[in-house]
Amino acid sequence: MVTETEPEQSPFNVVVHDQGITVWVNAGHDAEVFDKNGGVVPCGHQRPAEDGG
């Protein structure tokens, strides 16, 4: 993980879970997430479909 802010400012949180990895960008910060090949990952990439029930 890389950030251009001081760690105390907590620009983002990363959560690893059984469905993958979630990156939460905290208010007031801009972020770009990159895949292992260096491509930009769009917001909501591979997000599971919501249950309509």
C-alpha positions as CSV (number, residue, x, y, z in Angstrom):
1,M,0.0,0.0,0.0
2,V,1.2,3.5,-0.8
3,T,-0.1,6.8,0.4
4,E,1.1,10.4,-0.1
5,T,-0.3,11.5,3.3
6,E,0.9,10.9,6.8
7,P,-0.2,7.6,8.4
8,E,-2.0,9.6,11.2
9,Q,-4.4,11.0,8.5
10,S,-5.7,7.4,7.8
11,P,-6.5,8.0,4.1
12,F,-7.8,4.4,3.5
13,N,-8.5,1.1,5.2
14,V,-8.0,-2.3,3.6
15,V,-10.1,-5.3,4.6
16,V,-9.2,-8.8,3.5
17,H,-12.1,-11.3,3.7
18,D,-13.3,-14.6,2.2
19,Q,-14.8,-12.8,-0.8
20,G,-11.6,-10.8,-1.7
21,I,-10.2,-7.5,-0.7
22,T,-12.1,-4.2,0.0
23,V,-10.4,-0.8,0.0
24,W,-12.3,1.9,1.8
25,V,-11.2,5.4,1.0
26,N,-12.0,7.8,3.9
27,A,-13.7,11.1,3.3
28,G,-11.6,14.0,2.0
29,H,-9.1,11.7,0.2
30,D,-8.8,10.7,-3.5
31,A,-7.4,7.2,-4.3
32,E,-6.6,4.9,-7.2
33,V,-6.4,1.2,-6.7
34,F,-4.2,-0.9,-9.1
35,D,-4.3,-4.6,-9.9
36,K,-1.2,-6.8,-10.0
37,N,-0.5,-5.8,-13.6
38,G,-0.6,-2.1,-12.9
39,G,-4.1,-1.4,-14.3
40,V,-6.4,0.9,-12.5
41,V,-9.3,-1.0,-10.8
42,P,-12.6,0.9,-11.1
43,C,-14.8,1.5,-8.1
44,G,-17.0,-1.5,-7.4
45,H,-14.8,-3.8,-9.5
46,Q,-16.0,-7.4,-9.1
47,R,-18.5,-6.4,-6.5
48,P,-20.9,-9.3,-5.9
49,A,-24.5,-8.7,-7.2
50,E,-26.9,-7.6,-4.5
51,D,-29.4,-10.1,-3.3
52,G,-32.8,-8.9,-4.5
53,G,-34.6,-10.8,-1.8
